[in-house]
Amino acid sequence: MRSPLPLPALLCLALAGCATVPPSSPENLCQIFREKPAWHKAALATERKWGVPPQVPMAMMYQESSFRHDAKPPRYYFLGFIPWGRVSSAYGYAQAKDETWADYKREAGGWFASRDNFGDAIDFMGWYISKSQRLNGVSKWDAYGQYLNYHEGWTGYRNRSYDRKGWLKNVAGQVQARAERFGAQYRSCKSSLGRGGLFGLF
C-alpha cells in the first residue's frame, strides 16, 4: 500500500518525534550531547549568546522536567479526586510559567518561541540566568544560587524567601552537585563532540 505522504515528509516526522524523546542517559552530559547533537548545538548557541556554561542550564532543566518536552506540574484535585486545574502554568523543558515566558518572548525570544522546543527552552534559561546575574549579582556558574532565583523569582530571591524553605535549598544543592558532575563530564568530551545536527530547532 502506498504511503499518503512523500518520503521526505515521513523522515521529518520521524526525526521530530525522536527529538522529543528524553535522552537515554540523563545523568551523563557527554552521552546526552552524543545522542542529541542538536541539543549540543543549542547549548553552544546559548553559551555564545548569554555567556552561560552548558552544565548549569542542563542541570536546572534536568531538575525541572527530566528533559521531557511536555512536562507539566501536578493537578489540583477538588474533594481529593476531581481534577481542578494545575498547580501552576509551568510547561515544557524549562517549566517556564506563562508570564515569565511572555517576558522572555518580548525581550529576547521572538513571538514564535515555544516551550516544548529544546532550543527555545535552553535559550530561555540562558536569558533567565543572565538576568539573575544582572539583577541579583549571582554568577552564571553558580548553579545553586541560579536555581534559587529560577524557583523563587528575582524579587523572591532578593527577599530571601528560600530561607523558609529548607527543602528548596536541598534541591538547589542537588542541582549544584549535578552541574559540577555535568561540567566535569563535558570538559572530558567537549573536544570530541560535533557542533550539532541539522535539526537543531527541535
C-alpha positions, 0 to 999 in steps of 0.5 A: 500500500502506498504511503499518503505522504512523500518520503521526505515528509515521513523522515521529518516526522520521524526525526521530530518525534525522536527529538522529543524523546528524553535522552537515554542517559540523563545523568551523563552530559557527554552521552546526552550531547552524543545522542542529541547533537542538536541539543549540543548545538543549542547549548553552544548557541546559548553559551555564545549568546548569554555567556552561560556554561552548558552544565548549569542550564542542563542541570536546572532543566534536568531538575525541572522536567527530566528533559521531557518536552511536555512536562507539566506540574501536578493537578489540583484535585477538588474533594481529593479526586476531581481534577481542578486545574494545575498547580501552576502554568509551568510547561515544557523543558524549562517549566517556564510559567506563562508570564515569565515566558511572555517576558522572555518572548518580548525581550529576547525570544521572538513571538514564535518561541515555544516551550516544548522546543529544546532550543527555545527552552535552553535559550530561555534559561540562558536569558533567565540566568543572565538576568539573575546575574544582572539583577541579583549579582549571582554568577552564571556558574553558580548553579545553586544560587541560579536555581534559587532565583529560577524557583523563587523569582528575582524579587523572591530571591532578593527577599530571601524567601528560600530561607523558609524553605529548607527543602528548596535549598536541598534541591538547589544543592542537588542541582549544584552537585549535578552541574559540577558532575555535568561540567566535569563530564563535558570538559572530558568530551567537549573536544570530541563532540560535533557542533550539532545536527541539522535539526537543531530547532527541535 
